[in-house]
Amino acid sequence: CLMERSMAVPKDISVLTIGSDPMLQCFSPPISYYQTPFRQLARALASMIRLHIQAPVLEPEVRILQTEYVSGGSVGPAPPGN
């Protein structure tokens, strides 16, 4: 569809996603993405499992996991004036 309109990534359109699917690197240019660092995710999951073992009935809790940007070449520069 983009090629039919003579558009290209990242020249005309930037592509950015969340997640670290290995297929993202198969695109040309590779897709830029945000991911939660695996070590941070493993620590958070281990902490939640430990808490559940200690007290099987817990109140719902919100956890915020920071993400990191992985540049893949699919995000172009900001348009002039932005």
C-alpha positions in Angstrom: 0.0 0.0 0.0 2.8 2.4 0.8 4.7 1.5 -2.3 1.6 2.2 -4.4 1.5 5.7 -2.9 5.3 6.2 -3.5 5.9 6.4 0.2 8.8 4.8 2.2 9.8 4.0 5.8 11.3 6.1 7.5 11.3 8.9 4.8 7.6 9.4 4.8 6.3 7.3 7.7 7.9 6.2 10.9 7.1 2.7 12.4 7.4 2.1 16.1 6.1 -0.8 18.1 6.1 -2.2 21.7 7.5 -5.7 22.2 10.7 -7.6 21.1 9.4 -10.1 18.6 12.4 -11.5 16.7 10.5 -11.0 13.5 10.9 -7.2 13.9 14.5 -7.5 12.7 13.4 -9.3 9.5 11.9 -6.1 8.1 14.0 -3.6 6.0 14.7 -1.2 7.6 14.4 -3.1 10.9 11.5 -1.9 13.1 12.3 0.4 16.0 10.6 -0.8 19.2 10.2 -0.4 23.0 10.8 -3.4 25.2 10.9 -4.2 28.9 14.5 -5.3 29.8 14.3 -9.1 30.4 16.3 -8.8 33.7 13.9 -6.2 35.1 10.8 -8.3 33.9 12.2 -11.4 35.6 12.9 -9.6 38.9 9.3 -8.2 38.9 7.8 -11.6 38.2 9.9 -13.3 40.8 8.8 -10.7 43.4 5.1 -11.1 42.5 5.4 -14.9 42.8 7.2 -14.7 46.1 4.4 -12.4 47.5 1.7 -14.8 46.2 3.4 -17.8 47.9 3.6 -15.9 51.2 0.0 -14.6 51.0 -2.1 -16.4 48.4 -4.9 -13.8 48.7 -3.5 -10.4 47.8 -5.1 -7.1 46.8 -4.6 -6.1 43.2 -1.4 -4.1 42.7 -0.2 -2.0 39.9 3.4 -2.5 38.8 5.1 -0.1 36.4 7.9 -1.6 34.4 10.2 0.9 32.5 10.8 0.2 28.9 13.9 0.9 26.8 14.1 2.1 23.2 15.7 -0.2 20.6 16.5 1.7 17.5 15.9 -0.2 14.3 16.0 2.4 11.7 12.3 2.8 11.0 11.9 6.1 12.8 12.7 9.2 10.7 13.5 12.7 11.9 10.8 14.9 13.2 9.2 17.1 10.6 10.5 20.8 10.4 8.8 23.1 12.9 8.0 20.4 15.5 
